[in-house]
Amino acid sequence: METAKKIISELREEKIHLKLNSDDTIEIASYDKGLTPELIEKIKTNKEILVTFLKSKSSGFSKIQKLSETEKYELSSAQMRLWVIDRFEGKTSAFNMPFHMPLKEKIDITSFNKAILSVIERHEILRTVFQEDEDGKVWQKIIPVQGLNFSVDYKDFRRSGSPQKEVEDYIKNDSILPFDLEKGPLLRISLLQTSDEYFELYYNMHHIISDGWSLLVLSKDVLAFYNSYKNNVKVELEPLEIQYKDYAAWQLDKLSNDETEKAKTYWLNKLSGDIPILDLPTDKDRPKSKTYKGNSLEAYISPKVTREIKEITQKQGGSLFMGIVAALKILLYKYTSEKDITIGTPVHGRDRTELENQIGFYLNILPLRNQVIPDETFEEFFGRIKQTTLEAYKYQAYPFDRLVQDLKVSYDMSRSPIFDISVTYNNIASNLDTVSESELDEIKVLGDSQCKNDLELHFQEVDGCISFGVNYNSDVYEQDIIMNFMNHFKNILSNISDNPSIKTKDVEYLSKNETEKLLSAFNSNEIDVDTSKTVLTLFSEFSSVNPDKRAIQFKDKSLSYKELDLASNKVANFLKEEFNIKPNDIVGIQLDRNEWMIIAILGVMKSGAAYVPINPMLPTSRKKHIVKETNSKALITEANYIFDLDFFDGNVFAIDVEFDSLENDEAIVEESSDSDLAYVIYTSGSTGDPKGVMVSHGSLLNSIISRNEFYTSIDSILAITPFSFDASIGLYWNALTTGAVYHILDEGSLKNPDFIVKYLIENRIKCLCNPPSLYQLIIKEESYTNINLERVILGGEVIHTNLVDKHFEIIPECRMFNEYGPSENTIWTTVKEITKGGSVNIGKPIHNNYIYILDEEKKLIPIKGKGEIYVGGQNLAKGYINNTKLTEEKFIENPFRKGELMYRTGDFGKWTKNGEIEFIGREDNQVKVRGFRVELGEIERELQKKEEINESKVLVYKNNVNQNELIAYFVGEKDQSLKELKEFLLEKLPEYMIPDKYVKLDKFPLTRNGKIDSKKLLELKGNLILSGVEYIAPETETEKLLEEVIKNILGVEKVSMEDDFFFLGGNSLKLIELISKLKQLGFNLNIAEVVKKPKVKQIASLLEEVVFEENII
């Protein structure tokens, strides 16, 4: 029996049906006559077991009974969905089904009109309308032909200068005219004449009464009746056993039988758990409500690839369709890094012979869900795709719309339920068209269309090729993105056809030109660096020419280059002579923010050693970890801390009290090579312990030379980043090698924005470097308008547009720069000048640095595709000190530059067209809320666009039932209401991305590095505006009435006025029930209004508006 089932499933997929006659002969039904010799042979060979199987099925197959005539009839599940959409979104042409075909003969208009009316008489569904009763329940009603007032629209374009253009315009205009489901008719037919013997038969039906199969049935029946009337012969059509209304009733009744329960169980198991959303790259914001504006493209897959893919799939007992699905899912995995992929495919739903000649909405949708396993070969993956597809076909009768209800899918008004990408395969091979060589390499733009999903892919064999059509939602995706997607799909098929045993993770899809652009053009930034030098060499060269120039300023004390040079020589000589410091030894520096810090750093490096900065404010345990892990040979500190050194028991030099005793200021012959260690900088670790990043002289030299090349010389720099934060390293070496005065503020002054601004003004500072969070506080100071800054450098956090706008509003002549780079790549990796009104991103790679945006398999991601940022080149650190395991995990082999390493940042981003990088966020900045994947940074960006909100931070927390919820913190100049905040965000974001709680703060808590402290935020109470789950009792009579109605409809015990109808368990059908019940109570509410304002309190307000308006009237 299994073999018979398998053959039946394969034939169904090819839209071929077997009918068992009473004499045990098998009748093969197919509209296309596209049976291959192989399939015919398979049927013949297995005839005996097929007969047995069909007999066993027919014995238990319930016959569809004709209903007795009545005034109204139930809708099928599929019809109900389209009616709901029509009610929700108003009349739309998205579900129009236009079709046209040439008639190359002289048409008898009278006979043709009679034929049309006969077809309408034959198929009741063509004269069906959909109307609500007084209780709000919808029914389908069948109108007599005479009451339909139907007529064919005949147009004669023979006298037109361009008759074909007239036909095209007519069809284009009519195809977008919506139907009225309540009034009907839901069919329009036109006969368009362009010459004496050439007509175009055009008709347009609403999907609620038809499907793709129906289009062919309609034309077949029209021509049959036409030939009958024209030639005065009997029509050659078998009488219809049933009508669509009979099928709808049978389908609803069948939902309770055992076979249907098996199907339901299969689908609920298959689709259990969260179903990931699939989003292709796009620069567009998804509309808040689903739209149907589409655009269509078409391409062809070559005869060679088509032939080879067919051979591969047939060899494994599968079909070309299954091969297409497998290749598509691999591409979607490559694009999204999502392994759990669900797409939809329509099935005709006519697995019974009495349905084959029917017109109606029999189409059903099958969700095809598979897990992509990167280490599997294509052949192995195809085997699983085949199994899933055959299982889906086995249970295809279960209505998709009922399945959506059963799954209780989270409601998202901007998307389709369960999937956003669909695939159709027309197994009718077309021999009418021929495909030229030039067409194989191009993508045709077919123009505007209606699109029901984000992406609809259509395949058909044409002239030995595969026609590959894509209909996409142009409100969601750009044309160039979809064109790239199509080319990538072709590349995937080509690579698979060459090697079906290739592993999924190794399948390439980018073209050579794309790869070249990503690897070379976007990383074309190489310069020659003299690796025999170090930053000390650059300092010495500048110092020797400008000995008396001021180098350092701390409060009222300044040091010239000569003084700094000699002082650091003393420290270096002392370390070598007294502590026997050697190259690559490490010396700890624990000092306050003052001039001694720079002297100590230069002194240690001149001695040949590397330094590790230790923030005095660190806990003792953290300090102990640092000196132990680095095996520090000495510690430079100051008198304030001399009795607080429990963490270190080695050589100690109190620089502020011992320095005056040093005498040897002779220059030391530099011993350090480019591979020697320059410093170790500690960053926070995900496991709790900090990580010590080892940076070589070569990496530091490249970083500083790149900085000196990028930025023009400037006379003064104020850095307010801690010395334990590597951004400070780039600034003081930039200053010390180009002649800028490096200004240092003490720790206390850093916490006083007013003092910082005064210092900037009084000292006429030209360059300021700080994190965006701190700059946000500084720029708010009233006196900031008197600033003399020429350059502001920001880094370490995302820069929001409101900060940019504020900056250029106050000091429009001051240039702004955004730097990005992990400590593991020596201070900075990319840089971007931010201009007024321009894009805010992290820019392009600096000199001799290479950026790769990769997927999980470390393969290149296309332009605009989201992936993880990897960095390589001459800035790369040596690794983590005494942590080989973590070093090998993070510093990995560079597959694009032989013999080199690259660093995995954990940051995500995407390339723009012009070779800049848009920063998306950390890997851990992406969370799941109510089954939806949420990017916290996206919410923050939108919230900061609200007037009077200066900064925002969105975090996730666990509620009292251990579910993820969102909380938004913001700093603003005025109070905000919950209603304001949520309604503002709802204009741009889907419901599931709206935070549950909002907290207003006077300022954000900052870490020592000047970044927002997320841990402290979660501990703060702040000014909690309102909890999204707080119970708010009804107050007005309308609210109380509404509460009772909703409780009864949804079966819940408690309804808060702040509850969302859909989050309480409401769906489209429940909403219709709500509207109907309210209608009985005297309220006429519009469905679309409730969708836009789904909070219970909002619905109550709508009801009160209705009553108020009626009273006015």
N, C-alpha and C positions, 0 to 999 in steps of 0.2 A: 504493500500500500504506500510505503514511503516514496518508492520510485514514481508511482502514479501522481502523488501529491506534488512531487518536485516538478514533474513535467507540466502539470496543470498550472503551477505557480509561474513557471517560465513562460508559458503561453499567455497567461493573463497579463504578465508584464509587457508582452509584445502586443497586447490588446487583441488577442486571438482567443476565441471561445469554442469549446467543444460542446455540441448538443447531442445527446443520445436519443436516437429514434427508437420507435417500438420494435423494429426488426433488428435491433442491436447494431445498426450502422451508425457511424459517427459523422455528424454534420459539422463542418468547420466554418465558423462565422468570422469574417474579417472584412472591414471596409476597404482595405487597401490592396487586397490580392498580393500582399507582400510576403507570403509564405516562402521561406527559403527551402531549397531541396533538402537541407539537413533536417529542418523541422518536420517536413512531410515524412521523411524516412523514419524519424524518431516516433512519430505518431503511429505509422504503420507497424513498426517493430514492436511497439508496446500496446497494440490495440487491445489485446485480451485483458491486460491488467487495467487499462483505461476504462473499458466497458464495465468491468467489475466495480471499479471505483465510482464511476458515474451512477451506476445503479444504486450503490450503497448511499450515495449522497442524495439522490432524487427521492429515495424512500423516506428520508427524514426531512425533506425540503418542504417547508410549508408554502402552499400556493398563495399567491397574492389574490385576495378576494376583492370582487367589485363591491363598492359601497352602494348602499341604496341612495337614491337621489334625495338631497336635502338642500337647504338654503346656504349652508356654509360648511367648511371643512377645516380640519387641523392643518397646520403648517409642518413641513418636515424640519428637522433640526437645522439643516443648512439654510433653509428659507428664513427661519427665525433669526439666524445671525444677520443676514442681509437686511431684514426688516429693522432689526435693532440698530444697525449701523445707519440706516436711512433716517431713523428717528433721532439718533444721537447727533448726527452730523448734517442733517438736512439733505435735501436732494443733491445728489452728486452723480457725475458721469463716470465715476471710477469703476462701476460695475456694469457699464455698457459693454455689449459684445457685438461690435460691428464686423461685418463680413461682406465681401463683394467678389463676384466672379464674372468672367466675360461670357456673353452669349453671342456667338459668331454666326448669326442667322437673322433673317427678317422675322420679327416677333409679331404675332397676332395679339394686339393689346386686349381685345375682348376676351379671348381664350385665357390670356395670362391673368387677367383680373379674376375670372371665374376660378382659375386654379388656386390663386392665393386664398380666396374665401373658402374653398374646399379644404385646403390644408388647415385653415383656422378652425373649420368645423370638425375636422378629424382629430385635432389635438386640443383638448379643453384647456390645457395650460396656456395656450396662446390668447385665450380670452378670459384669463383669470386676473382678479385684482385682490388687493389685501386691505382689509378694513377692520377697524376696532369696533367692538360692541360697546354698550353703555357701561360695562364693567371694566373697559380698557383692555380686554383680551382681543388679540388679533386673529382673524380667520381669513382663509382664502375663499373667494366667491367666484363662481363661474358665470359669465355673462353670455347670453345667447348671441349668436353671430349678428342677428338683426339689431340687437341693442348696443353693439360695439361701435357702430358707425365707422367701420374701418374702410380705408381706401388706399390704393396704391398711388404713390406720388410719381407721376410720369413727367420726365423732363426731356425736352428735345434740344440738344446742343449742336445740331447739325449745321446751323448757320453761324455758329460762333467761330471766331478767328482761331481759337485754341480750345477745341472741344474737350480734349483730354484734361487740360488744366481746369476746365469747368467741372469735370467729373471729380477730380481730385479735391478741389475746393469744396464741392458739395458734400463729399464724404467726410472731409475734415471737419466741416462745420456741424454736420449732423451728429457725428460720432461723440461730440462733447455735450450734446443737449441732454439734460437729465430726463428721466421718466418720473411720472407721478404714480406711485405704487397703489394709491387709493382709488384713483380715477381710471387709470389705464388709457388706452391699451399699452401694453408693455412690449410692443413690437411695432417697428416702422419698416416699411418695404418701399423701395424706390426702383424704378426702371429708368435708366439713364441712357439715352440714345445719342451716339456720336456720329453715326453714318447710317445708310440705308440698311446695312446688314451687320451692324455691330452695336450691341447694347451691353450695358453693365448692370447686372442684377446686384443691388445693394440692399442689405437689411441689417437692422440693429435691434437687438433684444436686450432686455435687462437680465442680468445673471440669475435673478430670483426665479426666472421661468426657463432657464436654459443653461447649457454648458457647451464646451467645445465640440463634443460629439453631436449635440443638438443642431449645431450650425450645419453640419453635413446632412443630417436627417432632413432638415428643413429644405435645403436645396434639392435633395433627392426627391422628396415628396412633391415639391412645387413643379419640378420638371416632369414627374410622372403624370400628375394631373393635367399639366399643360399639353403634353403630347396626346393625352386621352381626348381632351376637348378639341384640340386642333385637328386631330386625325379621326375624330368621332369613333374611338375605340374604347374598349373597357380599360379602366385604369388597372395597372399591374401592381397593386399594393395589397398585402394581406391586411385584413381588419385588425385593429388593435384590441388585444385581449383586455387591457386595463387602461386607466388614465393615471396621470401623476397623483391626483388626490388619493387614489387607491394605494399607491406606493407609499405616500406619506403616512397614511393611517397604519399600513402594514409595518413600516419601519418603527413607528412609535410603539406599536404593540410588541414587536420583536425584542425591544430593549429589556424585557423582563424574562426572556427564556434562557435556558442553560448555556446555549452556544454563545449568546451575547455576553453572558456573565464571564465566560472564559476569555472572550476578547477584552472585556473591560479589565479583568485581572491582569492580562498580559500588558496592556497599555499602562495601567497604573504602576506596575512594577518597572516597566521599561523607562518610564518618565518620572520615577520617584526622585526626591531630592531636588536641590537647586539645579535649574537648567541655565547654564551660562549664556549671557548675552553676547552676540557676536557683532563687533563694530569694526568696520574697515577704517583705514586712515581717512581723515577728513578735516578740513579747516572750518567746516560749517557747524553751527550750533543746531542740534536736533530740535525741530519745532516742538512746542509743548504738547500740541495735539497732533495726532497722526494726519498726514496729508497724502495725497495721491498724485501729486504732480510728478510726471515721469519724463524720461528721455530714453530713446532706444538706439542701440548700437548693434552692428552685425559684423562678424568676422567668419573666417573659414579655417578649419583644421585640414592640413594637407592630406592628399590621398594616401601617401606613405604612412603617416602616423595613424590615420584612420584604420587602414588595413592592419597594421601591426597591433594596435590596441584591441581590435576585434579578435585577432588571433590569440592574443594573450588571455583575454577574458573568456573566449569560447573554450580554450584549452582547459580552463579551470571549471568548465560547466556553468559559466555565468553569461552575462549579457553586456553589450556595449554600454547600456545605461548604468549598470553597476560599476563599470570601469570609470565612467565619467564621474559618478558620485564619489568614488574612492579618490580620484585625482583632485576633485574639488575640495574634499575635506582635508587633504594634505595641504593644499594651498591656503585654506582658511586657517589651519594650524600654523603655517609659516607666517601668515599675516598677523595673527592675533596672539600666538603662543598659548592658545587655549586648546587643551587636549580633548575636552568633552564637547563634542560638536553635534548640534541638532539642526537639520534643515528640513524643509517640507517638500513633499512631492504630491501632485494631484493624481488620483486614480478615477477612472470613469464611473465606477460604482455600478456597472452594468454586468454583474457576474451571473445574471439570469437571462435566458434567451428572450423572455417576454418584454425585456427592457431595451432590447437592441434597436428597435425602431421607434423608440419614444423620444419626444422632446420634453425636456424638463431639467431641473437642477439635481441630477443624480451624482454629480461629482463629489468625491470625498477627498480629504487631505490626510496624508500619512506623514507623521513626524519620523524622520530617520535619525536615530541617535547612536553615535559610536564614540568610543574612546580611541584617540590616536596614540599609538605606542611607538615612540621615535625609533626604537631599536628593531622594530619589525621590518621585514622586507615588504615591498609593495605587494607581492604575491600573497604573503600572509595577511596583510591588511585587507586585500581584496577578498580573501576567503571569509573574513568576518563581515565585511560589507555585504557580501552575497547572502550570508546566513541571516543577517538583520533584515535585509530587503525581502527575502522570501518569507520570513516570519511576519513582517509587516503586511505583506500581501495576503497571508493566511488569515489575518485578523482585520482585513481592510474594511469590513462592513460596519465596524463600530463608528458611529458618527463623530467626526472631529469636534464638532461644536459641543456635543455632550461630554466628550473627553475633557475639554477645557473646563467645563463646570465641575466634573468629577475631581480634577486635579486641584481645584481652588487656586488657580494661577493668580499671583499677585497682579493687581490691575495697574496697567501702565497705559495711559491714554495716548502716549506717543509712539507705541509699538503694536505689532501684531502679537497675539498670545503664542507662546512656546517657541516660535522661530521668526526670524526676519528675512531669511534667505530661502528661496524656493527654486526647485529644478523641475523642468518638464522635458520629457523626451518623446518626440513624435516618431514612432517606429515606422511610419509610412515613408519609405524612401521616395524622394521626389526625383523624377527623371525629366521634369519639365524645364528645369533650369540647368544651365551649364556654368561652371566656375572657371574663370580665366586664371592664368598664372599670376597676373598682377593682383587679383583679388585675394590671393592667398596671403599676401603680405600687408594688406591694408585693413583698416577698421572703418566701416561705413557709419556715418551718422544718419540715422533714419528719421530723427526729429522728435517732436513732443509726443507724449503718450500718457496714458494713465497707468499708475503703478500701485499695486495693492500691498506690496512688501517693500522693504528697503532695496532688495535685489531679487530680480526674477531672471533665471537663466533658462534659455530655451534651446534645445538641440534637435537637429534633424539631419538625416543623411541626404546629401544632395550631390549628384554627379560624382560619387565615389569619395566625397569629402564629408566632413561634419559641419553643418551650418551652426554657428555659435552666436545666438542672439542674447543680448543683455538688455533688460528693461530695468532702469534704476530710478529711485526716488531722487529727483534733482534738488529737493529741499534738504536732503541729507548728504549727498555726495556730489563731488565735482566730476566733470566729464573726464579730465585727465587721469584722475584716480582710477576710474572704471576702465579706461583704455589700458592703463598699465596692468590692471588686474586681468584683463582679457589676454594681454600678451604673456603675462606670467602663467596663466592657465595653459596656454599653448606650449610654453616652454616646459612646463611640468609634464604634459602628455608626451612631448618629444623625448624628454629624458627617460621617462618610464618605458616608452616604446623601445628605446635603445637598450635598456637594462632593467627588466622587470624584477630582478632579484636585488635591486638597490634598496638600501635601508631608507625608511621614511626620512630620517634626520639628514641623510646625505643627498636627497633630491634637490637639485639646483633649479632655480626658476628665474633668477635675474639674468638679463642680457649682458653681453660683454661690455657694451657701452655704459650700462648702469654700474656695473662692477668697477669699471675704470673711473667713473665719476666719483663713486663713493670712496674708493681707495686712494686715488691720485688727485683728481681735480679739487676735491674738497679738502685735501691734505697737502696742497702744493705750497708749502711754507718753509722750505728748507733754506738754511743759510750756513755758511762755514763758521765754525767756532774753533778757535785755537785752544785745543785741549791741554796744551802745555801750561796754560795759565789757570789761575783760580780767581775767585772774587777778591782775595787778598792782593793779587797782582794788580787788579783794576784799581783797588783802593790806593795802593802804593804809587801807581802811575799818576793818579789824580793828585794825591797828596804832595808828591815831589814837585809838581808844577804849581800848586796852589797851597803852599804850607800855611799861610796866614788866614786863609778863608775860614769862616766860621762853619763848623761841621755839626756840633751838637748844642742844643739849648734846653736846659732844664731849670725852670724858675729863673733866678737871676744869674745862674752860672752857665757860661758857655765855654766850649772847647774848640780850638782851631784844629785844622787837619794835622798840623805838626804836633800839637799838644796831645791829640788823640793817638797819633802814631807812636809817639814816645811813651805815653802812659801804657798803651797796650804792649809795647815791647818789654816794659818792666815786668808786667804780669806774665808774659810768655817766658821770659828768662827765669823768673822765680819758679814757675811751675816745672820747668825742665831741670833746674839746678837743685831745688829743694825736694820736689816730689817725684823726680825722675820720670816725668811724663814723656811718653813716646807717641809716634804716629798711631792713630786709631784707638788710643786710650780714650776714655770718656770722662769728662769732668762735669759735675753738676753745678748749676748756677741758681742759687736761691737768693734773689735780691728784690728789693722794692723797685718801683718804677722811677728810675733816676739815671744820671749819666754813667754811673758805675756799671750798669747793665751792658752798655755798648763797649765800654773799656774791657770788661771781663770777656765778652764774646770774642772780640778781636784778639785778646791775649791768649785765650784757649786755642783758637784756630791757628794763630801764629806759632804756638808751641808744637803744632802738628797733631794735636788732639782734636776730638770732637766734643761739643758741649751738649748738655741736655738741660733746658730751662725747667725750673721747678717753681711753680707758683706758691708763694708763701702761705696762701690761704687754703691750700689743699689739706685734707685730713692727714694726720701722721701716718696712718696705714697706707695711704696712697703714695706719699713721699717715700716710705720705706720700700714699697713695691718698685718704684722707679729706680732708686739707687741700687737696689739688689739686682734687678733684672739687667741693668746696664753695666753692672760691676764697676760703678764709678770709682775712679782712682783718687779723686779729690772733690771737695765741695767748696765753691766760692760763695760766701754769704756776707752778712754784715753784722755789726755788733748787736743790733736789735734781736737777732735770732741765735746768738752764740750759746745761750743757755736753753735753747729749745731744739736740740739736735739729736733727740733720742733715736731718730730714724737712721742716723749715719754715725759710724764709728771709725771713719778713715781720716785722711788728711784734710784739714779745714783751713781756709784762708779767709779771714775777715777783712775784706778789701777796704772798707772805709776807715779802719783804724790801723791796719798794717801796711797800707800802700806807701805811706810817707817814708817807711824804712827801706823801701826798694831803691836800688841805685842803678842797676844795669839796664840801660835803655838802648843797648846796641841792637841794631837790626839783626834779625835771625834769617839765615838762608832758608828759604821755604823748602820744605821737604815733601809736602803733600802732593800726591798725584791725583788725577781726575777720578780714580776709583776709590781713593781713601775717603773715610767717613768725615763729613763736615759737621753734622749735628744729628741728634735724635729728638724727635718731637712726639709727644704723647697725645693721642686722641682717644675719645671714649670708645669702649668696646661693647659689642652687643652681648657679651657674656658677663659683663660687670667689671672685669679687669681692663684697665687702659692698655692700648697697644702702642708700643714704641716704634715709630717709623724712622728707619735709617736712611739718611740722605747723603749722597756722595758729593764731593767737590765738583765733579763733572756735571751732575744734575743741577746743582745750585748755580754754577756758572752759566749754563744754558738758560735757566730761568731768569737770571738777572740781565743777561745780555738781551734776551727777548724783550724784557721790560724796558730796558734803556732804548731799544730800537723802536718800540711801539709808542712810547710816550715821549713827547718833546720835553726838553729840559725845563725845569721850573725852580724857583729860588727857595721855596720852603714847603715842608711837608709836616702835617700833624697827623699822627696815627693814634687812634684811641682804642686800638685792639691790644689785648694783653700780649706780653712777650712770650707767653706759652702758647700763643695762637700763631700759626705759621704765616698768616697774612702780614704780621709785623716784620717778618724776616725779609720779605720782598721789598717792603718800603724802606727799611733802614739801609739795605744794601743798594737800592736804587739811589737813595740820597747820597750815600757815602762814595758812590762811584760816578756821580754826575754833578755834584756840587751843590745840591739842595741842602738847606739847613734842616736837620731832623729835630723836631720839637717833641719833647716828652712831657706829659702831664702825670702828676702823681695819682695814686689810686682814688683818693677822695674826690679829686676834681673830675674824674671820669663819670662820677655819678651825679654831676650837677650840670645839666644842659645849659643853664644860664651862664655858668662860668665858662663852659666850652665856647659858647658864642662870643662872649666878651674877649676871650683869649684869641679867637680867630680874628676878631676885628682889630684889637690892639696890636697884634703882632703881624697883621697884614698877611696872614697865611694864604698860600695859593692852592694848596692841595690838601684835601681831607679824605681820610679812608676810614670807613666804619661799616658795620652791618646795617641793613635797611631798618631794622627795629629801632636801633639807637638813633639813626639819622631822622627817623620819624619824630622822635622827641626833640631833637635839636632844631629841626626846621620849624617847629611850632613856636619857638621863642620869638617874641615881637621884634627884637633887635636884629634878627637874622637878615632883615632886608638891607642892613648896612655892611654886609659881608663883602670881602675882597676876593673870594675864592674864584679860581679859574678852572678847577678840576675837582670833582667829587667821585671817589671810587667806592663802589658798593660791592659787597660779596658775602658769601656764607649763607644767604637766604634768598628766597624768591622776592623779586622787586615787583610791587603792585603798581598799576598804572596811576592810581591816585597820588602816590608819592612822587612819581615822575611829573605829573601835572602840577603838583604843588611846588616842586623844585623850579620848574621853568616859569611858573607864575611869579615867584619871588625873585629868583636870580637867573633870568633868561640867558645871560651871556656865559654862565658857568657850564662847562661841559660835564656830562655825567657818563660814567663807565660802569659796566657790570662785569665783574670777574668771577670765573667759576674754576674750581679745581680742588681735588682732594689733597690732603697732606701727602698721600702716597705718590703724588706726581709733582712734588716740590712747588708748593704755593699756589700756582695757577696753571690752567690748561687751556682755557679759552677766554676771550674778551670781546666785548661788544660796546660800542659807543651808543648810548641811548639818546635819541633825539626827540624833540617835542613832537608828539603825535605819531612817532614811529613805533615799530614793533619792539617789544621788550623780551629779549631772549638772551642766551648766554654767548652768542656770537660764534666766532670761528677759532680754530686751533691756533695757538701761538707758534713761534718758530720751532721747527724740529720736533713738533709734537703731532701725534696722529690720533684721531678719534674714530672709533668704530661703534656703530649702533647695531647690536646683534640680538638675535633671538636666543631661545634657551639652548639651542645646539651650537651657539657661537657662529651662526651664519649671518651674513649681511642682511639687513632689513632695507626695503626700498624707501625712497624719499617719502616723507610724511608718515612712515610706519613707526609705530611705537616699539622701542626696544631698549635694552640695557646699554648704558654707556661704558665702553672700555677705552682705556687710554694707553698709548705707547709712545716711545720716542726717547729723546735725550733727557727729559725731565724725570724719568721714572726712578723711584726710590729703589734702594737695595733690598727692601723687604722689612719685616718686623724683627726686632732684636730678640734673640733667643726664643723665637717662635717659628720654627721651621714649618710646622704643620700648617699654620695660618698663612705663612708666606707662600707655600706651594699651592694653597687653595685660592689665594687672591692674585698672586703674580704668576700668571700662567703663560704657556707657550703662545707666541703670536703667530697665528696661522697665515698671516698676510706678509710677514717680514721674517724670513728664515733666520733662526739663531737669536731672535730677540724675544723679549717678554712683553706682556701687556697686563694692565691692572683692571680688575673687575670692580667698578665703583659702587654697584648697588643702586645707582641713580638711573632713572629712565628719562628718555628724551626722544626727539625725532629730528631728522634733517628737514630743513626747508628747501625750497627750490634753489635758493641762491647760496646754499652751502653753509648756512647758519644753523645753530642747534637750538631747538625749543626745549627747555627743561620742563619735564612733567612732574617729577617728584621722586621720592625714595620708594623703593620696593615696598617698604613697610608703611607707606602713606596711602595704601590702597586697602580698603576694607570691604567686607560684605555686610550689608544691612538688608534685612528682610529678603534675603536671597539675591539681591542685586549687588553688583560690584560698584563700589563708590570710590571716586578719586577725591580725597579731602581737599586737595589744592584747587580743584575746580569750583567747589563751593566757596572757598575763601576768596577766590578771584571775583566771583559774582557778588558776594556780600560786600566787598570793598568798593564796588561800583556804586553802591547806594550813597546818596548824598549824606554828609555829616558822619560817615564812618571812615575812620582813618586807617585802622588796622583790624585784621581779623585772624582768628585761628580756629580751625574746626578739629575737634578730637572725637574719638569714639570711646564710649564707656559701656559697661554692662549694667543693665537695669535689674530690677529685683527678681526677674525670672531668667536671668543670665542671657539675655538677648542683647545684641549690639544696638546701641542708639547713638545718635549724633548730638553733640553739644557745641554750640558756636559761641566763642568769646570775641568781644569786639571793644575797641576803644573809639569813642566818638564824642562829639561836642554837644550832642543833645540826646535827650531820652528817646527811645524808640519803643513803639508798641509791638506786641507779638503779631498783631494783625498786619501792621505795616511790613514787618520783617518777612513774614511768611508770604504775603502776597507779592512782595518785591521779588523774592527768590523764585516763586512759582511762575513768574513771567519768563524765566530763562531755564529753570531746572525742573526735571520730573519730580513728582510727589515724593518718591522714595529717597531723594537726595536733600530733602528739606529737614534741617536739624529739629530735634524734638525740644531742645532747651536752648536758651540764649542768655548769656551773662554779659552785662555791661561792666567794664572796668575803667578806672581812671588811667591806668597804664599797665602794660604787660610786665610780668616778672621776667627778668633776663638772666641768662647764664653768665658766667664770668667772661665768656667770649662775646657777649653782647647779643646773643641770639635769644629768641623766645624760649622760656623754660616750660616745656609742655607738662612735665611732672608736677611742677608747682601750680600750674593752671588748674589741673584736675582737683587739686586740694583746696583751691580758692572757692569761696561761696559767691563773692561778688554780689552784683545786683541781678539776681535771677528774675528774668522777666516773666516767664511762665513755663511750666512743664507741659509738653505735648500730651502727657498722659494724665494730667491732673483732672479730677472730676469737677465739672462745673454744672451745677444743677439748673434745670430750666426755670425761668422766672415768669415769662409772659404766658398767657393762655395758649398762644400759637406754639410756643416752644414745648409746652407740656403735651399738647395734642400730637405734635410731631414725634416727640420722644416715644409715646405709646405706639404710634404707627410703626416706627422703626424697630422697636423691641419685638413687636408681633411678626414683622416680616423677616427679621434676621434671627429671631429666636435668642436674643441676648437679654440678660437681666438688667443691665445698667447702661445707660447712654449719656455720655457727657456732651455738653454743648460744643466742646472743642474736639470731639471725636470726628474722624473722617468716615463718611458713610462706607467707602470702599475698604478701608482698613478694618472696619468692624465686621467685614464679611460680605459686603455688598458686591454685586457684579451687575452686568448690563441687564440681565433678566430681573434681578431683584430691584433694580432702579425703575424698570418699567412697571413692576408691581407697585412700587412706592408711588409713582406718578398716577397710576390708575386708582389707587386707594385714595389719594389726595383729591383726585378728580371727583370721586364719589362724595367727598366731604365738601365739595364746592370750590376747590382750588385748581386752577388750570396752570400747571407749571410746565415750563419748557425743559426738555431733557438736557439740551446743550448747556443751559444755565447751571444746572446741578453738577454737570461734569466739570465746569469751570470753578464752581464754588461748592465743593463736596462736604465741607464741614457742616455739622448739624446746625450750628448757630447761623451759618450762611444760608442754609436752606430755609430756616425759619424766617430770616430776613426777607428772602424772596417771596415767601408766602404772605408776609405782612404787606409787601409792596403790591402784590396782586389785589389784596383786600382794599388797600388804600386807593388804588386806581379805580376799582369798581365803585367805591363810595363817591369818588369825584364824579364819575360818569352819572 
